[in-house]
Structure formats: structure tokens, C-alpha cells
């Protein structure tokens, strides 16, 4: 097989044919979504896009179902895009993952990004609500997607995961060796994400947060730790200004240095212990490296001067309850009540 990733990039005609034949029926014209498409053609309700971004292993797959259920309760079924899964539509992906697994991602990444942009454009043209998960390896994609939704008349809400590097590295190894469901999200095969891919996506989370702080395309933003815990939330008000000082990037840097919460610490020790007991030769050095990354935040006492944390608050779908709690919602999911 050709080792050059560029040789696998599809022509525009091939790309379009696969999108229309495989992706649209599978992801954009299914069940309840088809009904909602017809409904949206007849309504003036502003469509909604919620983007959940975080490095690989940060926990996007765990928070996304909670948000999706809240959207479903309030608005109906959204299209659910998981950026990485578009690689599987590439005709060479299955063979590559078997014969040259290290080549599978770089060889199909370019076309996966193009398909994701096409799916977003398809949704915008039809006013379909969207929930999108992305590791944000390409910050320009985050910019382009939020801008495309904004220009399409969408309310854009963003969740950024603030997860220390050591914890997400640990999460990748644990989900793979413990065969957790998130190891193969969407229709991806179970895979072990390379360290270089993780580190690349980790660095770009700071870029995404800085973009979000200054972007007029984003209406609401939440910075979250794992387990649906909110560290920072902000929203644009009627004047178009942020309700409070824009500080998503600052919040992320604060959170990755915060000593682990008791539950996080307990789970980290447990996961490290499980990995050590596996006695897999290639694991030993990785576990040692992760322990070094986590050392300061595992052993340091919690700092009472750090910003307080709280559970994520989402609309319930009950108008009376949501009306009372409107100003306390971390994500409105497009909800505006008079």
C-alpha cells in the first residue's frame, strides 16, 4: 500500500458521490430527524448547533449523550456529528486499519474533514439542529464550523472540556485496554489513539478557547471538567457583548492545574493500578509518563482560592421549570422564555 497519506485523497466527484450515497442516508435522513427536517422547513424557530470540543480521551463521548437527551426533550432529535467517524466512509479505511493501522487516520483525515463540512452545510440549508463532537485537531475547522452555523442563522453554543493532559492520556489507555464503549465511538473500530495525535489535539484546545473568547459567532460557552462539572460559563446578551469578562482560555488553564477532585483522584489511582497489573511491556513506560504528568495534581491538596465548581445545568423540557431556572442554565439549548 502507498505509504503517502496524500495519495488517498479523493477527487471532488468521488467525495460528493460517497456523501450523497452513504453519509446523507446514514446521518442526515434517519427516523425522527427526517420528521424534524420537514418541521423546520415550516417554522421560524432559530436552529441550534452545540459543539463539544476536547482532546482525545477528554470525555466528550460521556457528556454528549446528556446534552443530546436535553436537546431531544426540548426541541426534537438533532443530527449528531462525530468528526472522527467520517474517516470510516473512506473506501480505503477498512483495509488500512487492518494492514497499515498507523496510516489509516492520516490517509483519511483530509476527506473526513471535507465530509464534516459538507454535513454541516447540508444541515444548515435545512435548519436541522446539530450536536457535534470534535477533538479540534484543526482549529481552523472549529472557526469555519461556528461561523457557518452563525451565518446560517443558528444559535451556537460551545462546550470545551478542560481535562489535564495526564488524565486524557490515562483515559485513552483505560478505554482501550478495558474495552470501554467510548474506545469505538460512532462506527469507528476499537482503537488506541497514538500519543502524537492526543498531544496535538490537547495543544489546540487552548487555541479553540481563545477563538471562542473573541468570536461573535458563538452565543454561549461552557468550560467543563469530566463528570459534567462546570468551571466557567458565559453568554452573549442583547447587545452582543459577553455577560461577563471573556475568560474561557483562562478557565481551561486554571482547571488543568487544579488538584484532582476526590472522585477524579480515586478513579485515576484505580485506572493506573489496573494498567500496571496488565503487565503489557509497552504499557509500563506510558504509565510511568502519565504518573509524572499527574503527580502534582494527584498529591496536592485542593486550593480553596480556586473558582467554585457546580453541576451542569440544562433545560428539562418542562416549560414552567425552565422558566424559573432560565438564568441558571449553563446551556440554554436555544431556549428563550418570556
QUIWOMO-V68730 format. One record per residue. N is the residue number from 1. RES is the residue in three letters. OMEGA is omega in whole degrees, 0 to 359 (* if undefined). NEAR is the number of other C-alpha atoms within 8 Angstrom. D_CENTER is the distance of its C-alpha to the mean C-alpha in whole Angstrom. Layout:
N | RES | OMEGA | NEAR | D_CENTER
N | RES | OMEGA | NEAR | D_CENTER
This chain:
1 | UNK | 181 | 2 | 32
2 | UNK | 182 | 5 | 31
3 | UNK | 182 | 5 | 30
4 | UNK | 181 | 7 | 29
5 | UNK | 183 | 11 | 25
6 | UNK | 183 | 6 | 26
7 | UNK | 182 | 7 | 29
8 | UNK | 181 | 9 | 26
9 | UNK | 184 | 10 | 25
10 | UNK | 173 | 7 | 26
11 | UNK | 180 | 6 | 28
12 | UNK | 181 | 6 | 27
13 | UNK | 177 | 6 | 29
14 | UNK | 181 | 8 | 28
15 | UNK | 181 | 11 | 24
16 | UNK | 181 | 8 | 25
17 | UNK | 180 | 8 | 27
18 | UNK | 178 | 10 | 24
19 | UNK | 183 | 11 | 22
20 | UNK | 184 | 9 | 25
21 | UNK | 189 | 8 | 26
22 | UNK | 189 | 9 | 23
23 | UNK | 181 | 11 | 20
24 | UNK | 179 | 11 | 21
25 | UNK | 185 | 10 | 23
26 | UNK | 190 | 8 | 20
27 | UNK | 187 | 10 | 17
28 | UNK | 178 | 12 | 19
29 | UNK | 184 | 9 | 22
30 | UNK | 170 | 9 | 22
31 | UNK | 184 | 6 | 24
32 | UNK | 181 | 8 | 23
33 | UNK | 179 | 13 | 21
34 | UNK | 178 | 10 | 24
35 | UNK | 181 | 8 | 26
36 | UNK | 178 | 11 | 23
37 | UNK | 179 | 11 | 24
38 | UNK | 179 | 8 | 27
39 | UNK | 183 | 8 | 27
40 | UNK | 178 | 12 | 25
41 | UNK | 186 | 8 | 28
42 | UNK | 186 | 6 | 30
43 | UNK | 176 | 6 | 28
44 | UNK | 179 | 5 | 28
45 | UNK | 180 | 5 | 25
46 | UNK | 179 | 8 | 22
47 | UNK | 187 | 11 | 19
48 | UNK | 170 | 13 | 16
49 | UNK | 175 | 13 | 12
50 | UNK | 179 | 12 | 9
51 | UNK | 176 | 12 | 6
52 | UNK | 184 | 14 | 3
53 | UNK | 180 | 14 | 3
54 | UNK | 180 | 17 | 5
55 | UNK | 177 | 15 | 8
56 | UNK | 181 | 13 | 9
57 | UNK | 184 | 12 | 10
58 | UNK | 180 | 13 | 9
59 | UNK | 179 | 12 | 8
60 | UNK | 183 | 12 | 5
61 | UNK | 180 | 9 | 7
62 | UNK | 181 | 8 | 10
63 | UNK | 185 | 11 | 9
64 | UNK | 180 | 11 | 8
65 | UNK | 178 | 8 | 11
66 | UNK | 179 | 8 | 13
67 | UNK | 181 | 9 | 11
68 | UNK | 180 | 10 | 12
69 | UNK | 178 | 8 | 16
70 | UNK | 177 | 12 | 16
71 | UNK | 181 | 12 | 16
72 | UNK | 181 | 10 | 18
73 | UNK | 185 | 9 | 20
74 | UNK | 193 | 10 | 21
75 | UNK | 187 | 6 | 20
76 | UNK | 187 | 9 | 20
77 | UNK | 175 | 10 | 18
78 | UNK | 165 | 12 | 15
79 | UNK | 183 | 12 | 14
80 | UNK | 181 | 9 | 11
81 | UNK | 173 | 10 | 10
82 | UNK | 192 | 10 | 8
83 | UNK | 184 | 12 | 8
84 | UNK | 187 | 8 | 10
85 | UNK | 180 | 12 | 12
86 | UNK | 176 | 12 | 14
87 | UNK | 185 | 12 | 16
88 | UNK | 178 | 10 | 18
89 | UNK | 180 | 11 | 20
90 | UNK | 184 | 10 | 22
91 | UNK | 180 | 6 | 25
92 | UNK | 190 | 8 | 25
93 | UNK | 184 | 12 | 22
94 | UNK | 180 | 8 | 24
95 | UNK | 180 | 8 | 27
96 | UNK | 184 | 11 | 25
97 | UNK | 178 | 11 | 23
98 | UNK | 188 | 7 | 26
99 | UNK | 182 | 6 | 29
100 | UNK | 187 | 9 | 27
101 | UNK | 180 | 9 | 23
102 | UNK | 181 | 7 | 23
103 | UNK | 188 | 11 | 23
104 | UNK | 182 | 11 | 21
105 | UNK | 180 | 9 | 18
106 | UNK | 181 | 9 | 20
107 | UNK | 185 | 13 | 22
108 | UNK | 186 | 15 | 19
109 | UNK | 183 | 9 | 17
110 | UNK | 181 | 9 | 18
111 | UNK | 177 | 12 | 19
112 | UNK | 178 | 15 | 16
113 | UNK | 180 | 11 | 15
114 | UNK | 178 | 8 | 18
115 | UNK | 178 | 11 | 17
116 | UNK | 178 | 11 | 13
117 | UNK | 178 | 9 | 15
118 | UNK | 179 | 9 | 18
119 | UNK | 178 | 10 | 16
120 | UNK | 180 | 11 | 15
121 | UNK | 178 | 9 | 19
122 | UNK | 180 | 8 | 20
123 | UNK | 181 | 13 | 18
124 | UNK | 182 | 11 | 19
125 | UNK | 183 | 7 | 23
126 | UNK | 177 | 9 | 23
127 | UNK | 180 | 10 | 21
128 | UNK | 174 | 14 | 19
129 | UNK | 186 | 11 | 16
130 | UNK | 166 | 12 | 12
131 | UNK | 187 | 14 | 9
132 | UNK | 176 | 12 | 6
133 | UNK | 181 | 14 | 3
134 | UNK | 175 | 11 | 4
135 | UNK | 173 | 10 | 6
136 | UNK | 177 | 14 | 8
137 | UNK | 179 | 8 | 11
138 | UNK | 183 | 8 | 13
139 | UNK | 180 | 10 | 13
140 | UNK | 176 | 6 | 15
141 | UNK | 178 | 9 | 13
142 | UNK | 178 | 10 | 11
143 | UNK | 183 | 9 | 14
144 | UNK | 182 | 8 | 16
145 | UNK | 180 | 10 | 13
146 | UNK | 179 | 11 | 13
147 | UNK | 180 | 9 | 17
148 | UNK | 178 | 11 | 17
149 | UNK | 180 | 15 | 16
150 | UNK | 181 | 12 | 18
151 | UNK | 177 | 8 | 21
152 | UNK | 178 | 8 | 21
153 | UNK | 182 | 8 | 22
154 | UNK | 162 | 11 | 18
155 | UNK | 185 | 13 | 17
156 | UNK | 179 | 15 | 14
157 | UNK | 188 | 14 | 12
158 | UNK | 172 | 12 | 9
159 | UNK | 176 | 12 | 8
160 | UNK | 181 | 13 | 7
161 | UNK | 177 | 16 | 8
162 | UNK | 186 | 14 | 11
163 | UNK | 180 | 12 | 12
164 | UNK | 183 | 9 | 16
165 | UNK | 181 | 10 | 16
166 | UNK | 180 | 10 | 18
167 | UNK | 180 | 13 | 16
168 | UNK | 174 | 14 | 13
169 | UNK | 178 | 12 | 16
170 | UNK | 179 | 14 | 18
171 | UNK | 180 | 11 | 15
172 | UNK | 181 | 13 | 15
173 | UNK | 182 | 10 | 19
174 | UNK | 182 | 12 | 19
175 | UNK | 180 | 12 | 17
176 | UNK | 185 | 12 | 19
177 | UNK | 176 | 8 | 22
178 | UNK | 178 | 6 | 22
179 | UNK | 178 | 9 | 20
180 | UNK | 184 | 9 | 18
181 | UNK | 184 | 7 | 16
182 | UNK | 177 | 8 | 12
183 | UNK | 179 | 13 | 14
184 | UNK | 184 | 10 | 15
185 | UNK | 182 | 11 | 12
186 | UNK | 178 | 6 | 13
187 | UNK | 177 | 7 | 16
188 | UNK | 173 | 10 | 15
189 | UNK | 176 | 7 | 18
190 | UNK | 184 | 9 | 18
191 | UNK | 176 | 8 | 18
192 | UNK | 183 | 8 | 18
193 | UNK | 179 | 8 | 15
194 | UNK | 180 | 6 | 18
195 | UNK | 181 | 7 | 18
196 | UNK | 178 | 6 | 18
197 | UNK | 178 | 9 | 15
198 | UNK | 185 | 13 | 14
199 | UNK | 178 | 10 | 16
200 | UNK | 181 | 9 | 15
201 | UNK | 178 | 15 | 11
202 | UNK | 181 | 12 | 12
203 | UNK | 185 | 8 | 15
204 | UNK | 176 | 12 | 13
205 | UNK | 178 | 13 | 11
206 | UNK | 176 | 10 | 14
207 | UNK | 181 | 9 | 15
208 | UNK | 180 | 11 | 12
209 | UNK | 178 | 12 | 13
210 | UNK | 177 | 10 | 16
211 | UNK | 182 | 9 | 16
212 | UNK | 180 | 10 | 14
213 | UNK | 185 | 10 | 17
214 | UNK | 186 | 7 | 20
215 | UNK | 175 | 7 | 18
216 | UNK | 180 | 6 | 20
217 | UNK | 185 | 10 | 18
218 | UNK | 183 | 13 | 15
219 | UNK | 183 | 10 | 17
220 | UNK | 182 | 12 | 15
221 | UNK | 178 | 15 | 13
222 | UNK | 172 | 15 | 12
223 | UNK | 187 | 15 | 12
224 | UNK | 165 | 13 | 11
225 | UNK | 175 | 12 | 13
226 | UNK | 178 | 11 | 12
227 | UNK | 172 | 5 | 14
228 | UNK | 179 | 9 | 13
229 | UNK | 185 | 11 | 15
230 | UNK | 177 | 13 | 15
231 | UNK | 184 | 14 | 17
232 | UNK | 176 | 9 | 17
233 | UNK | 180 | 11 | 17
234 | UNK | 183 | 12 | 18
235 | UNK | 175 | 10 | 19
236 | UNK | 180 | 11 | 21
237 | UNK | 186 | 8 | 25
238 | UNK | 181 | 5 | 27
239 | UNK | 183 | 5 | 29
240 | UNK | 178 | 7 | 25
241 | UNK | 173 | 7 | 25
242 | UNK | 180 | 10 | 23
243 | UNK | 177 | 8 | 24
244 | UNK | 184 | 6 | 24
245 | UNK | 179 | 5 | 24
246 | UNK | 186 | 8 | 21
247 | UNK | 179 | 7 | 19
248 | UNK | 180 | 15 | 16
249 | UNK | 178 | 10 | 16
250 | UNK | 180 | 7 | 19
251 | UNK | 180 | 11 | 17
252 | UNK | 180 | 13 | 15
253 | UNK | 177 | 9 | 18
254 | UNK | 186 | 9 | 20
255 | UNK | 181 | 12 | 17
256 | UNK | 176 | 10 | 17
257 | UNK | 181 | 8 | 21
258 | UNK | 173 | 10 | 21
259 | UNK | 183 | 12 | 23
260 | UNK | 175 | 10 | 22
261 | UNK | 184 | 7 | 22
262 | UNK | 180 | 6 | 25
263 | UNK | 179 | 7 | 22
264 | UNK | 181 | 8 | 20
265 | UNK | 181 | 10 | 23
266 | UNK | 180 | 8 | 25
267 | UNK | 180 | 8 | 22
268 | UNK | 179 | 10 | 22
269 | UNK | 181 | 8 | 25
270 | UNK | 181 | 8 | 25
271 | UNK | 177 | 10 | 23
272 | UNK | 180 | 10 | 25
273 | UNK | 178 | 8 | 28
274 | UNK | 181 | 8 | 27
275 | UNK | 179 | 13 | 26
276 | UNK | 183 | 11 | 29
277 | UNK | 181 | 6 | 31
278 | UNK | 177 | 6 | 30
279 | UNK | 176 | 8 | 32
280 | UNK | 187 | 7 | 30
281 | UNK | 184 | 5 | 32
282 | UNK | 181 | 6 | 28
283 | UNK | 189 | 10 | 27
284 | UNK | 182 | 10 | 29
285 | UNK | 179 | 7 | 28
286 | UNK | 179 | 8 | 25
287 | UNK | 178 | 12 | 25
288 | UNK | 179 | 8 | 28
289 | UNK | 179 | 8 | 25
290 | UNK | 177 | 12 | 22
291 | UNK | 178 | 9 | 25
292 | UNK | 179 | 7 | 26
293 | UNK | 185 | 9 | 23
294 | UNK | 191 | 10 | 23
295 | UNK | 185 | 8 | 26
296 | UNK | 184 | 8 | 27
297 | UNK | 175 | 10 | 24
298 | UNK | 189 | 9 | 25
299 | UNK | 183 | 7 | 29
300 | UNK | 178 | 7 | 29
301 | UNK | 181 | 5 | 30
302 | UNK | 182 | 8 | 27
303 | UNK | 183 | 7 | 28
304 | UNK | 179 | 4 | 29
305 | UNK | 180 | 4 | 29
306 | UNK | 178 | 7 | 25
307 | UNK | 180 | 5 | 24
308 | UNK | 178 | 5 | 23
309 | UNK | 178 | 7 | 20
310 | UNK | 177 | 7 | 20
311 | UNK | 177 | 7 | 18
312 | UNK | 178 | 8 | 16
313 | UNK | 180 | 8 | 18
314 | UNK | 174 | 11 | 17
315 | UNK | 181 | 13 | 20
316 | UNK | 187 | 10 | 22
317 | UNK | 176 | 8 | 23
318 | UNK | 187 | 8 | 26
319 | UNK | 183 | 7 | 28
320 | UNK | 179 | 6 | 30
321 | UNK | 182 | 8 | 28
322 | UNK | 179 | 11 | 25
323 | UNK | 179 | 9 | 28
324 | UNK | 187 | 6 | 29
325 | UNK | 189 | 8 | 26
326 | UNK | 184 | 10 | 24
327 | UNK | 180 | 4 | 25
328 | UNK | 183 | 6 | 23
329 | UNK | 178 | 10 | 20
330 | UNK | 170 | 10 | 17
331 | UNK | 179 | 11 | 15
332 | UNK | 186 | 10 | 18
333 | UNK | 177 | 10 | 16
334 | UNK | 186 | 8 | 19
335 | UNK | 173 | 6 | 21
336 | UNK | 180 | 6 | 25
337 | UNK | 178 | 5 | 28
338 | UNK | * | 3 | 31
